[in-house]
Structures are given as structure tokens and as C-alpha cells.
Amino acid sequence: MIKIFSNNFLLFICFISISCSEYRKILKEDGYEKKLESALKYYENEEYFKASTLLKDIKPLVKGSEESETVDFYFAYSLYNLKQYDLSAKYFKGFMELFSRSEKVIEAEYLYSISLYKESPNSNLDQSSTIEAISAIQNFINKYPYSEYSKDANSIIDELQIKLETKNFDNAKQYYKTRNYKSAIIALENFENDFPDSSLNEEGSFLKILSQYLISINSFEDLQEDRFRKTVDLYLSFVDKYPKSIFLGEAEKMYVESLNLLTKFAK
């Protein structure tokens, strides 16, 4: 058993050595024909690093020739498969600009937008790349609404939209957490204007009531009446829009307290 294992291992080492030797030999080849043929074989065998290295060597040699389209496309695709998404986005974009009439341009534009999507960070980080990805994917959907990729593109744009909403909502919520209640109300209102269909608006509306209530109870007495009225108004808007909200009980307590205090002011 050990002997069989040893023999198999030796065969594997020999195969790797031969393979590496062939690869190094191809790298030293003059011209591009042999390199291109080998690069495409490496690509088919999912040896993307070898494919990308050869295609990178070939790129300046085939510029302006018929082979340039194939080289540029598979070079970008190799980088994509190597998960070098920032580079694949760059080279797919370049392919789109150079070969706008290619039959591969739809796939290239889709993969360009997906590369940007793959670069999009977690929602707690800066979302500038997410905005760029949303723009690219939406542009793809608008240009190719009946493409085979459109269904996946729509799903991805929904995912990115949620990520962007979460980031913006967390930013607004941070004002509340740091007790900057006036800024919290403004930020939450801006969030609602920017994302009117977001499911997070229910919590945002509740936080506006809570922020306004805390502003009111911590105000000088001559300012309290007007500020408690704002609390009441926010509650009435909230209950009208979310009559079955999970925050309704807490919101109602602040509403009743505000009404009681307003009654005292009236007397």
C-alpha cells in the first residue's frame, strides 16, 4: 500500500515538473502563436494564472490584429477567475471600449459590472464602489433588458441597494446613538427621502419620535410646548403609516406623555 502511494506521488511530482518545464519553455517562445494556443488551453483547464501570464505577454504583440479581441477578452476573464476584480473590471471596460461591436461585448459588460459588485465592501465600510456597481449594473439592464444575464443582474442590484440603504441608515442612526438628536431627525428624514420604499423607514420614523421626545424633555420650559407638539405630530404621522408597528407601544407612551404635558401647559 505504501509502495503504491509512493509511486503515485512520484508520478504526480514528475507530471508537475514536466508541466512547469513546458510552461517555462512556452514563456520563452518568440512570437505569439504558440503562446496564444497554450494560453487558451490553460484557460480551458482552469489554470488561470498561467493563462493570464501568457496573455499579458501577448497583448502588445497582437494589438490591432484579429487575435487582439480574443486575447483581451480571455485576459480579463482570467483575472476575473483569479478574483482580481479591480483589474478584471479595468480590462473588461477596456474591452468594451475597443470592441464595442464584438459578439462578446454583452458578456464583457456584464462581467465588468459583476467585477465592481465583487469589489463592493461590507455595509459598514465606504460604499462609493457599491454606488459605482449599482450604476454599472443598472446601465447593463437598461441596455440589455432581455439578456440571459438580466435576471441575475436584477437580483444583484437589489442586494446592492439593500447594502447601500443599510450603510445610509446606520450613518443616520449614529447621530441618535451619540445623542445628537436634532441631527438624527434631519438625517433620518433625508434617508426617507432618498429611500422612500426602504423597510428601514419604520424604525427610522420611530427614532424620529424618540429623538424629538428626548429633545423636548431636555429643553428649557419656554421651548417645551412647541417641541412636544412636534413629538405629537411625528407620532400621528407614524401611527397613520405604520398602524401595526412593533414600535407602536413605545411610541404611544411618548405620545401620551407629550399630550399630558401639553395639557398642563394649556392650563
C-alpha positions, 0 to 999 in steps of 0.5 A: 500500500505504501509502495503504491502511494509512493509511486503515485506521488512520484508520478504526480511530482514528475507530471508537475515538473514536466508541466512547469518545464513546458510552461517555462519553455512556452514563456520563452517562445518568440512570437505569439502563436504558440503562446496564444494556443497554450494560453487558451488551453490553460484557460480551458483547464482552469489554470488561470494564472498561467493563462493570464501570464501568457496573455499579458505577454501577448497583448502588445504583440497582437494589438490591432490584429484579429487575435487582439479581441480574443486575447483581451477578452480571455485576459480579463476573464482570467483575472476575473477567475483569479478574483482580481476584480479591480483589474478584471473590471479595468480590462473588461471596460477596456474591452468594451471600449475597443470592441464595442461591436464584438459578439462578446461585448454583452458578456464583457459588460456584464462581467465588468459590472459583476467585477465592481459588485465583487469589489463592493465592501461590507455595509459598514465600510465606504460604499462609493464602489457599491454606488459605482456597481449599482450604476454599472449594473443598472446601465447593463439592464437598461441596455440589455433588458432581455439578456440571459444575464438580466435576471441575475443582474436584477437580483444583484442590484437589489442586494446592492441597494439593500447594502447601500440603504443599510450603510445610509441608515446606520450613518443616520442612526449614529447621530441618535446613538451619540445623542445628537438628536436634532441631527438624527431627525434631519438625517433620518428624514433625508434617508426617507427621502432618498429611500422612500420604499426602504423597510428601514423607514419604520424604525427610522420614523420611530427614532424620529419620535424618540429623538424629538421626545428626548429633545423636548424633555431636555429643553428649557420650559419656554421651548417645551410646548412647541417641541412636544407638539412636534413629538405629537405630530411625528407620532400621528404621522407614524401611527397613520403609516405604520398602524401595526408597528412593533414600535407602536407601544413605545411610541404611544407612551411618548405620545401620551406623555407629550399630550399630558404635558401639553395639557398642563401647559394649556392650563 
